Amino acid sequence: MHQKNNMTEFILLGLTQDPLMQKMVFLIFLIFYVGTVAGNMLIIVTIKSSQSLGSPMYFFLFYLSFSDFCFSTTTAPRLIVDALSAKKLISYSECMTQIIALHLFGCMEIFVLILMAADRYVAICKPLHYPRIMTRQVCLILIIFAWIGSFMHSTAQVILALRLPFCGPNLIDHYFCDLQPLLKFTFMTMYVINLLLVSNSGAICSSNFMILMISHNVILHSLRNHSAEGRKKTLSTCTSHIIVVVLFSGPCIFLYTCPPKTFPMNKMVAVFYTIGMTFLNPLIYTLRNAEVKNAMRKL
């Protein structure tokens, strides 16, 4: 990768410097990561092998689980390994690669959540046209556009990172590489960089939250015309989706819309949306979904 300064590596300070706490971090996040991998892989295998889970909703859930798995893998393994390492070194190229992967799969998760909300909107508000609108080909095209949009977003992030001229100590007060912690030791105009960061990542997170909340309000308003059984099933699906949207978008909006100098990055908030949510998503979408649970039992 093109490097605009003489820094060849960074030191990640991680979550804590206390030796005892580092061992606890290793154990806790190893359990979380194993649970995340197992949960998301179980959903992926179940959807791929089950005949009853062939609807567009489960097509999108497959890609949500895949994004969760990849998103957690960009940060959790290094956090786990670094917890037992004396020196938490990461090379310049590895740091830029982590930024690409983090924003690629994080943005993909946001787009998949939007597609899942659109699918539920069509299914509930336009049930007669649903089979004709949400065909397999349409779903595939939407996923391709989601990948393209995610790739463009992550490319913009890493181009901005590559243009940063670094100065001072190479200590990153975080457990992974991202633009905000890197901004703390660059001598470029902070206002312009923060504006670009907010207009890119912050705008995606905020607009995603607004779109999803509006769409779910419309869906819930349309439930008045449904039967009691239909309302119960739809509410269960929508509640799961709303929980995931709020828990993922809230920390994301906080991190990428607050200037790092005014509001220092809260590492625990980052832990929640990079590792915690990827662990919770499989539980939320399986424990509240009878069809997925039945398919898992058969598997």
N, C-alpha and C positions, 0 to 999 in steps of 0.2 A: 504493500500500500504506500501511496505517496505520503511523505512525512514532511511537514513544514517547519520542523524544529529539530533540535538535537536530542530530544528525549527518546530513549529506546525502551524504557519500561516504567511502570508505576508501581507503587506499594499501596495495596488495599488495607485500610485499617480495620475493616470488618465491623461487626456489631459491638464488640467489646475487646478490651485489652487484658482483662482479668483471666488468668489461666484456668481457674475453676469454672468460671462462666463460659469460657470457650469450650470446655468439655461438655457442658450442658447444651450449648448451641449445637455442637456436633451431634449429640444424641437426639435432641428434639427435632432438628431439621432433617436428620436422616430418616426418622420415623415419618415425618410429614412427606418427604420426597418419595419414599417407598410407597406410602399410601396413595400419593398423587399418581404415580406411574401405574400402580395396580388398578386403581379405580378407573382411570381414563382408558387404559388398555382393555379392561373388562367391558366398558361401554363400546369401544371401537369394535372389538371382536363380536360382541352380542349383536350389534346393529348389522355388521357385515354377514353374519351367519344366520340371522333370523328372517324368516319369510314375512312375519307379521309386522316387522318394523321397516317397511319399505316406503312409508309416506315421506313427503318433503320435510316434515318436522324432524324426523329421525335422520334424514340425509344431512340436514344442517347441524343436528346434534353431534353427528359423527365428526364433522369438521371443527366443532367447538371443542370436543374432547381432544382431538389431534392438536389444536392450537394450545390448549391448556398444557398438554404433555410437553410440547416443544417450548412453550413460554417458561414453564418452571425449570426446564433443563438448561436454559440459558443462564440462570442465576444460582439455583439450589446446589448443584454439584460443587461449584467453586466455593460457595459459602461453607459447605460441609468439609471439604478438603482443607480450606484455609484455616478452619477452626483448630486444626491440629498441626498447622505449619508454623514454623518459627518466623519465616519471612514470607509474607503474602504478596509475591511478585506477580505482575501480569505484564506481558510485553505490549508495546504500542499496537502491533498488529492484532493481537488477541483482544485488546481493549476495543479497537474499532469494530472487530468482528462481533463482539458481544453487543455493542450498540446496534448494529444491523439486525442481529437475531432478536434482540429484545423488542425493538420497535416493529419488526416484521410480524412476529407472532402476536404481540400485544395489539397491534392495529387490526390484524386478522380476526382476533377474538371480538373486537368491537364491531367490525363489519358483519360477522356471523350473527351476533346478537341482534343487529338491525334486520338481517334477513329472516331470522326466526320470528321477530315481531311482525314483519311484513307477511310472512306465511300465516301466522295466527290471525292477522287482520283479514286477509282474503278468505280464510277458512270460516271465520265467524260472521263477518259482515257481508260476504258475497258467496254463500255456500253453494249456490247452484252453478256458479261460474268457476268454482275452485278447481275441479279436475282439468278444465280447459286452460286456466291461467297458469297454475303451478305444475306444469309438466316436468318430466325428468330433464328434458333439454333446457328448459328455462332455468331450472335450479342449477344445472351445470354451468350455464352462462353466467349466472349471478355469482357463483363461487369463483369463477375465473376472473371476473371483474373485481371481486374482493381481494384476490391474490395480487392482481395488478395494482390496485390502490394501496395495498399494504407495502408492496415492494417500492412504489414511488415514495411513500411516506418514509420508510426506513432509509432509502437512498438519500433523501433530503437531509435526514438527521446526520448521517455519516459524512456527507459532503460538508456540512456545517462544522462537524467535529474535526475533519481533516484540515480545515482552514484556520483552526485555532492555533495561534502561536503561544506556546506555553512558557512560563517563567517561574522561578522559585522552586521550592521543594516539590518532589513528584509524589506527594502523599495524597491519596484519595480517601477522604473521610466517609467511606461507604463500603459495602460488600460487593458491589458490582460497578462496572463502568456505565456511565450515562452522561448526557450533556451537562446537566445541572451541577453535579460535583466537579466536573472538569472545568466549568466556568470560573471556579474559585481561584484558579491560578493561571488565568490568561490575562494579558494586558490589553486586549482589544476593548473597544467601547462596549460596555456591558448593556447599555440601553438597547442598542441595535440587536445584539444577540438574544437578549431576553424577549424582545418584541418578536423575533423570528421563531423562538421556541414556543411562546404562547400562541402565536398565530398558526403554528403547525400542530404540535401535540395537544396543546390546551384547547384549541378550536375543535379538534377531532373528538376529544373526550366530552367537551361541553355540548357540542351539537348532537353527539350520539345520545347523551342523557336526555336532552330535550325531545328529540325525535321519538325515542322509546317511551318516554312518559306520556307524550301526546297520543301516540298510537294505542297505548294501553288504556288511556282514558276513553278513547273512542270505542275500543273493544268492550270495556266494562259497561259503557253506556248502552251499547247495542244488546246486551244480555237480557234486557227487559222483555224482549220478545221470544226468549227461549224457554224451554221447559225446565222444571226444577232439576232434573237429572243432567240436562245439557249445561245448565248454569254451574252446577257443582263441578263437572268435569273441566269446563273451560276455566273456572276460577282457580282450580288446582294448577293447571298449566300456566296461567297468567301470573299467579302468585309466585311460582318458582322462578319465572322469567324476571319479574320485577325485583325479587330478592337479589338475583345475580347481577342485574343492571345497577342497582343502588350500591351494592357492596363492592363492585368492580369500578364503576364510574366515579363514585365519591372520592376515594383516595387518589385516583388518577387525575381528577380535576384539581384537587388540592395541590398535588405535586407539580403539575405542569402549568398552572395559571398563577402561582405565587412566585414573585421574584425571589431568587435564592438569597439575596443579600438582606432582604427585609424579613423573610420567613425562611430560616434555615431548614434544609431538607430533613424531614422526620424519617429516620431509617425504619422505625417500626411501622409507619404507614406504608412504606415501600415493601416491607416484608409481607404485610397483609395482602397487597394486591398482586405481588409477584409469586408468592408461595402459598399463602393462606387461601386465596380464592381458587387457585387451581386444585387445591385439596378439597375444598368445600363443594365445588361445582358438581362432581360426580355424585356426591351424597344428595345434594338438592334435587338433581334431575332424576335420580333413581328412587329415593325414598318417597317422593311424591308422585311417582308415575307407575301405575299398576301394570301397564303394558311392558315396560322395560323390566320390571321385577319378574314378571311371568316368563319373559324371554330368557332372563338370566337363569331362572330355575331350570328351564328346559335345557339350556346350554350346559 
